[in-house]
């Protein structure tokens, strides 16, 4: 496994499994950090063949307080939509 959030994001491997939500429901570093496009991009791009995004489904229905948070949640929702579309093709 390569990369679990910020803990191992520099490692590379055949599978990445970034966590999309810490344990519990609080987001201690804020929504912007959790849904950072850069963090997601690094986690996904380090995968050599497969990437799984594991997270709490409630994250797709989070209450946004800023326009930037709306953009970040929208990007995550789009990522999930694309993943579901690819899964139905297979």
C-alpha positions in Angstrom: 0.0 0.0 0.0 1.3 3.5 -0.8 -0.1 6.5 0.9 -2.6 6.8 3.7 -3.4 10.5 3.8 -0.3 12.5 4.7 1.3 9.6 6.6 2.9 7.9 3.7 2.2 10.1 0.7 5.8 9.9 -0.6 5.8 6.1 -1.0 4.9 4.5 -4.4 3.3 1.2 -4.9 0.9 -0.9 -7.0 -2.1 0.2 -4.8 -2.9 3.5 -3.1 -5.6 3.8 -0.5 -5.8 7.4 0.7 -8.2 8.0 3.6 -10.9 10.6 2.8 -12.0 11.1 6.4 -10.2 10.6 9.7 -11.7 8.4 12.3 -14.9 9.9 13.8 -16.8 12.7 12.3 -14.7 15.7 13.1 -12.3 17.2 10.6 -9.5 18.5 12.8 -7.4 20.2 10.0 -10.4 21.6 8.1 -12.3 20.6 5.0 -9.8 22.4 2.7 -6.9 20.2 4.0 -8.9 17.0 3.9 -10.2 17.5 0.3 -7.1 19.2 -1.1 -6.9 18.5 -4.8 -3.1 18.3 -4.5 -3.3 15.6 -1.8 -5.8 13.6 -3.8 -3.8 14.0 -7.0 -0.6 12.9 -5.3 -2.3 9.9 -3.8 -3.9 8.8 -7.0 -0.9 9.5 -9.3 1.4 7.4 -7.1 -0.7 4.3 -7.8 1.0 2.0 -10.3 -2.2 0.1 -11.3 -5.1 0.7 -8.9 -6.3 3.4 -6.5 -9.1 3.1 -3.9 -10.6 6.1 -2.2 -12.0 5.1 1.1 -14.1 7.5 3.1 -17.3 8.3 4.9 -20.2 8.6 2.5 -21.4 11.6 4.6 -18.5 13.5 3.2 -20.4 13.9 0.0 -23.2 15.6 1.9 -21.0 18.0 4.0 -22.2 21.5 4.9 -19.9 23.9 3.1 -19.2 27.4 4.5 -17.3 28.9 1.6 -17.3 28.8 -2.1 -13.9 27.1 -2.1 -15.3 24.3 0.1 -18.1 23.9 -2.4 -15.6 23.5 -5.2 -13.6 20.9 -3.2 -16.7 18.9 -2.3 -18.0 19.1 -5.9 -14.6 17.8 -7.2 -14.9 14.8 -4.8 -18.5 14.2 -5.9 -17.4 14.2 -9.5 -14.5 11.8 -8.7 -17.1 9.4 -7.1 -19.4 9.7 -10.2 -16.6 8.9 -12.6 -15.5 6.0 -10.4 -19.0 4.6 -10.4 -19.3 5.0 -14.2 -16.0 3.2 -14.7 -17.1 0.4 -12.4 -20.3 -0.2 -14.4 -18.3 -0.4 -17.6 -16.2 -3.3 -16.3 
